[in-house]
Amino acid sequence: MQRRFFDYIIISLKGIAMGAADVVPGVSGGTIAFISGIYEELLESIDNISFTFFKIWRTNGLKKAWSSINGNFLLALFFGIAISIISLAKIIKWLLLNEAILLWSFFFGLVLASVFYIGKQIRSWNTWIFITIIVTTIASYFLTIAEPFASPDNNLYLLFCGFIGIIAMILPGVSGAFILLILGAYQTAINTVDDLFHSIITLNFELFKDAIIKFLMLAIGAIFGIKAFSKLLNWMFKHYKDLTLAMLTGFMIGSLNKIWPWKKVLSWRTNSKGIEVPFQEQSVSPFSFEEDHQIMIALLLMTVGFLTILILEKLGSKTND
């Protein structure tokens, strides 16, 4: 496909939108790719990345190899994604520290609407669909209340989180940030991106060393994950689409407990910077919350989050038509 320089600028802008979506739990970068008309090209380009690239490079040169993986498209897209993630990481980091209830309220509305968005795509409802939703809802809920089996600062655990979280690049409606949230690594990932960018600007080598290791663990996991998941999930969607959607729906319903805005801390842990942070939390009623529950503005932000997904759904429907 012949593209002009301006076309790649547009692709980068779409990447910026995807990056913004991937940072926010409940909004999927895959959904943005679908709405903006580049979803199929993205999947095909990712699928073309393999060791064959080096074989083509050796026999036909770098230009031919780069073209074989649609390199200009991927470079422009991921450049936009990177700019967006770096820009938003600092904002979300500040909100997590200073306005956690309001941020989680907005995220809760996003994910709640995503449940309806994914569930609506199930065409044939039967007993197995209902059983699948119930089982995955229960399993997902117990996952949110279980004690984390590893610290989110552990490098091998971050590798695993990157491997699982990249699912957002493949499936419309599933948020990678949401997956990281369920795994307890969302705040660590946000802090890592912000610390990496900050360390480069301030030339803080110690901060850079810690951030780059965590960033590479997430990135390497994501690279392996995107290759491992792309074929499997495409196959599942082609042959067992309704069952796959039912699993995703149940998973998101049960996981709503994780992003409930009002929490009571049950135990604490010391992170890599020596700061005590919540380790295990329990959802509580806003009226029994010990601090200011901010319930009115929290409900407003839930509504805004919910409507955001509905608007994206409408845009996606028009694009699909």
C-alpha positions as CSV (number, residue, x, y, z in Angstrom):
1,M,0.0,0.0,0.0
2,Q,1.5,3.3,-1.1
3,R,1.3,6.0,1.6
4,R,2.3,9.6,1.7
5,F,4.0,11.3,4.6
6,F,0.7,12.9,5.7
7,D,-0.9,9.4,5.8
8,Y,1.7,8.4,8.4
9,I,1.0,11.5,10.5
10,I,-2.6,10.4,10.6
11,I,-1.6,6.9,11.6
12,S,0.5,8.4,14.4
13,L,-2.5,10.4,15.6
14,K,-4.5,7.1,15.6
15,G,-1.6,5.7,17.7
16,I,-1.9,8.6,20.1
17,A,-5.6,7.7,20.6
18,M,-4.7,4.0,21.0
19,G,-2.0,4.9,23.6
20,A,-4.5,7.0,25.6
21,A,-7.0,4.1,25.6
22,D,-4.3,1.6,26.6
23,V,-3.4,3.7,29.7
24,V,-7.0,3.8,30.9
25,P,-8.6,0.6,32.4
26,G,-11.8,-0.1,30.6
27,V,-10.9,1.4,27.2
28,S,-9.1,-0.8,24.7
29,G,-6.5,0.2,22.3
30,G,-7.9,-2.5,20.1
31,T,-11.3,-0.7,20.1
32,I,-9.7,2.5,19.0
33,A,-7.9,0.6,16.2
34,F,-11.2,-1.0,15.2
35,I,-13.0,2.4,15.2
36,S,-10.3,4.1,13.2
37,G,-10.2,1.5,10.5
38,I,-6.7,0.0,11.1
39,Y,-7.5,-3.0,13.2
40,E,-7.2,-5.7,10.5
41,E,-4.0,-4.1,9.1
42,L,-2.5,-4.0,12.6
43,L,-3.3,-7.7,13.2
44,E,-1.9,-8.7,9.8
45,S,1.3,-6.6,10.4
46,I,1.9,-8.1,13.8
47,D,1.3,-11.6,12.4
48,N,4.0,-11.0,9.8
49,I,6.7,-10.3,12.4
50,S,8.8,-13.4,12.6
51,F,12.3,-14.7,12.1
52,T,11.5,-14.7,8.4
53,F,12.3,-11.0,8.6
54,F,16.0,-11.7,9.0
55,K,15.9,-14.3,6.2
56,I,14.4,-11.7,3.8
57,W,16.9,-9.1,5.0
58,R,19.8,-11.4,4.2
59,T,18.6,-12.4,0.8
60,N,16.7,-9.3,-0.5
61,G,18.0,-6.4,1.7
62,L,16.6,-4.4,4.6
63,K,14.2,-2.4,2.5
64,K,12.4,-5.5,1.3
65,A,12.4,-7.0,4.8
66,W,11.0,-3.8,6.3
67,S,8.3,-3.7,3.7
68,S,7.4,-7.4,4.5
69,I,6.3,-6.5,8.0
70,N,4.7,-3.2,7.0
71,G,7.4,-1.4,9.0
72,N,6.5,2.2,8.2
73,F,2.9,1.6,9.4
74,L,4.0,-0.1,12.7
75,L,6.7,2.6,13.3
76,A,4.3,5.5,12.8
77,L,1.6,3.8,14.9
78,F,3.8,2.8,17.9
79,F,5.5,6.2,17.8
80,G,2.1,7.7,18.5
81,I,1.3,5.2,21.1
82,A,4.6,5.9,22.9
83,I,4.0,9.7,22.9
84,S,0.5,9.2,24.4
85,I,1.5,6.8,27.1
86,I,4.5,9.0,28.2
87,S,2.3,12.1,28.3
88,L,-0.6,10.5,30.3
89,A,1.5,8.5,32.8
90,K,2.5,11.6,34.8
91,I,-1.1,12.8,35.0
92,I,-2.5,9.4,36.1
93,K,0.4,9.0,38.6
94,W,-0.6,12.3,40.2
95,L,-4.3,11.4,40.3
96,L,-3.6,8.0,41.8
97,L,-1.8,9.7,44.7
98,N,-4.1,12.7,45.1
99,E,-7.6,11.9,43.7
100,A,-7.8,8.1,43.8
101,I,-11.6,7.9,44.5
102,L,-12.4,10.2,41.6
103,L,-10.0,8.4,39.2
104,W,-11.3,4.9,40.1
105,S,-14.9,6.2,39.8
106,F,-14.2,7.2,36.2
107,F,-12.5,3.9,35.5
108,F,-15.4,2.0,37.2
109,G,-17.9,3.6,34.8
110,L,-15.7,2.7,31.8
111,V,-15.4,-0.9,32.7
112,L,-19.1,-1.2,33.6
113,A,-20.1,0.1,30.2
114,S,-17.5,-2.3,28.6
115,V,-19.3,-5.2,30.2
116,F,-22.5,-4.3,28.3
117,Y,-20.4,-3.5,25.1
118,I,-18.9,-7.0,25.0
119,G,-22.0,-8.8,26.2
120,K,-24.1,-7.2,23.4
121,Q,-21.8,-8.8,20.8
122,I,-22.9,-12.3,21.9
123,R,-25.3,-13.4,19.1
124,S,-26.5,-16.8,20.3
125,W,-27.4,-17.1,23.9
126,N,-27.6,-20.7,25.3
127,T,-27.0,-22.6,28.5
128,W,-23.2,-22.9,27.9
129,I,-23.0,-19.1,27.4
130,F,-24.7,-18.5,30.8
131,I,-22.6,-21.1,32.5
132,T,-19.4,-19.6,31.1
133,I,-20.3,-16.1,32.2
134,I,-21.2,-17.3,35.8
135,V,-18.0,-19.4,36.1
136,T,-15.7,-16.7,34.8
137,T,-17.4,-14.1,36.9
138,I,-16.9,-16.1,40.1
139,A,-13.3,-17.0,39.2
140,S,-12.5,-13.4,38.4
141,Y,-14.1,-12.1,41.6
142,F,-12.0,-14.5,43.7
143,L,-8.9,-13.4,41.8
144,T,-9.6,-9.8,42.9
145,I,-9.8,-10.7,46.6
146,A,-7.0,-13.2,46.7
147,E,-3.7,-12.2,48.2
148,P,-1.3,-11.3,45.4
149,F,1.2,-14.1,44.7
150,A,4.0,-11.8,43.8
151,S,5.0,-8.2,44.3
152,P,4.4,-5.9,41.3
153,D,8.0,-4.7,41.7
154,N,9.3,-8.2,41.0
155,N,10.9,-8.3,37.5
156,L,9.8,-11.7,36.6
157,Y,6.3,-10.9,37.6
158,L,6.4,-7.7,35.4
159,L,7.5,-10.0,32.5
160,F,4.4,-12.1,33.1
161,C,2.2,-9.0,33.4
162,G,3.5,-7.6,30.1
163,F,2.9,-11.0,28.5
164,I,-0.8,-11.0,29.6
165,G,-1.5,-7.3,29.4
166,I,-0.7,-7.0,25.7
167,I,-4.0,-8.7,25.0
168,A,-5.5,-5.2,24.6
169,M,-3.7,-4.7,21.3
170,I,-5.5,-7.7,19.9
171,L,-9.1,-7.8,21.2
172,P,-11.4,-4.8,20.8
173,G,-13.2,-4.3,24.1
174,V,-10.5,-5.7,26.3
175,S,-8.2,-3.2,28.1
176,G,-4.6,-4.0,28.8
177,A,-4.5,-1.5,31.6
178,F,-7.4,-3.3,33.1
179,I,-5.5,-6.6,32.9
180,L,-2.5,-4.9,34.6
181,L,-4.9,-3.6,37.3
182,I,-6.3,-7.0,38.1
183,L,-2.7,-8.4,38.3
184,G,-1.8,-5.6,40.7
185,A,0.8,-4.1,38.4
186,Y,-1.1,-1.1,37.0
187,Q,0.4,1.6,39.3
188,T,3.9,0.1,39.0
189,A,3.6,0.2,35.1
190,I,2.4,3.9,35.3
191,N,5.2,4.8,37.7
192,T,7.8,3.0,35.5
193,V,6.9,5.0,32.4
194,D,6.9,8.3,34.3
195,D,10.1,7.5,36.1
196,L,11.8,6.5,32.9
197,F,10.9,9.7,31.1
198,H,11.7,11.8,34.2
199,S,15.1,10.1,34.7
200,I,16.1,10.9,31.1
201,I,15.2,14.6,31.5
202,T,16.9,15.0,34.8
203,L,19.9,12.7,34.0
204,N,19.2,10.7,37.2
205,F,21.1,7.5,36.5
206,E,19.9,5.5,39.5
207,L,16.3,6.2,38.7
208,F,16.9,5.4,35.0
209,K,18.5,2.0,35.9
210,D,15.6,0.9,38.0
211,A,13.0,2.2,35.6
212,I,14.6,0.8,32.4
213,I,14.8,-2.7,33.9
214,K,11.1,-2.7,34.8
215,F,10.2,-1.2,31.4
216,L,12.2,-3.8,29.5
217,M,10.5,-6.6,31.5
218,L,7.1,-5.3,30.6
219,A,8.2,-4.7,27.0
220,I,9.8,-8.1,26.5
221,G,6.7,-9.8,28.0
222,A,4.5,-7.8,25.7
223,I,6.5,-8.8,22.6
224,F,6.3,-12.5,23.4
225,G,2.6,-12.1,24.4
226,I,1.5,-10.4,21.3
227,K,3.0,-13.2,19.1
228,A,1.6,-15.9,21.4
229,F,-1.9,-14.5,21.7
230,S,-2.5,-13.1,18.2
231,K,-3.0,-16.5,16.4
232,L,-4.8,-18.2,19.4
233,L,-7.3,-15.3,19.9
234,N,-7.9,-14.9,16.2
235,W,-8.6,-18.6,16.0
236,M,-10.9,-18.5,19.1
237,F,-12.8,-15.5,17.6
238,K,-13.3,-17.2,14.3
239,H,-14.5,-20.6,15.7
240,Y,-15.8,-19.9,19.2
241,K,-16.7,-16.2,19.1
242,D,-19.7,-16.2,21.4
243,L,-18.0,-18.4,24.0
244,T,-14.9,-16.2,23.9
245,L,-17.1,-13.1,24.4
246,A,-18.9,-14.8,27.3
247,M,-15.6,-15.5,29.0
248,L,-14.5,-11.9,28.6
249,T,-17.9,-10.6,29.9
250,G,-17.7,-12.8,33.0
251,F,-14.1,-11.8,33.6
252,M,-15.0,-8.1,33.5
253,I,-18.1,-8.5,35.7
254,G,-16.2,-10.2,38.5
255,S,-13.3,-7.8,38.2
256,L,-15.4,-4.7,38.9
257,N,-14.7,-5.4,42.6
258,K,-11.0,-4.5,41.9
259,I,-11.8,-1.0,40.7
260,W,-14.5,-0.1,43.3
261,P,-13.5,3.4,44.4
262,W,-13.9,2.9,48.1
263,K,-11.4,0.6,49.7
264,K,-10.2,-0.4,53.2
265,V,-6.5,-1.4,53.4
266,L,-6.1,-4.8,54.9
267,S,-2.3,-5.1,54.6
268,W,0.6,-3.0,53.4
269,R,3.9,-3.7,51.6
270,T,7.1,-1.7,51.1
271,N,7.8,-1.0,47.4
272,S,11.2,-0.8,45.7
273,K,11.6,2.9,46.8
274,G,11.0,2.0,50.5
275,I,7.5,3.5,50.6
276,E,4.6,1.7,52.2
277,V,1.8,1.1,49.8
278,P,-1.5,-0.9,50.0
279,F,-0.9,-4.7,49.4
280,Q,-4.4,-6.1,50.0
281,E,-7.6,-4.1,50.0
282,Q,-11.3,-4.7,50.7
283,S,-14.2,-2.9,49.0
284,V,-16.5,-1.0,51.4
285,S,-19.6,1.1,51.2
286,P,-18.9,4.8,50.5
287,F,-20.9,5.6,53.6
288,S,-18.7,3.5,55.8
289,F,-15.5,4.9,54.2
290,E,-13.4,6.5,56.9
291,E,-12.4,9.5,54.8
292,D,-14.3,11.9,52.5
293,H,-16.3,9.7,50.2
294,Q,-16.9,12.4,47.6
295,I,-19.9,10.4,46.5
296,M,-21.7,13.0,44.3
297,I,-18.7,13.8,42.1
298,A,-17.7,10.1,42.1
299,L,-21.2,9.2,40.7
300,L,-20.9,11.9,38.1
301,L,-17.5,10.6,36.9
302,M,-18.9,7.1,36.8
303,T,-21.6,8.4,34.5
304,V,-19.0,10.2,32.3
305,G,-17.0,7.0,32.0
306,F,-20.0,5.0,31.1
307,L,-21.1,7.4,28.4
308,T,-17.5,7.5,27.0
309,I,-17.8,3.8,26.1
310,L,-21.3,4.3,24.6
311,I,-20.0,7.1,22.4
312,L,-17.0,4.9,21.3
313,E,-19.4,2.1,20.6
314,K,-21.6,4.3,18.4
315,L,-18.5,5.5,16.5
316,G,-17.4,1.9,16.0
317,S,-20.8,0.9,14.7
318,K,-20.8,3.6,12.1
319,T,-17.3,2.6,11.0
320,N,-18.3,-1.0,10.8
321,D,-21.4,-0.1,8.7
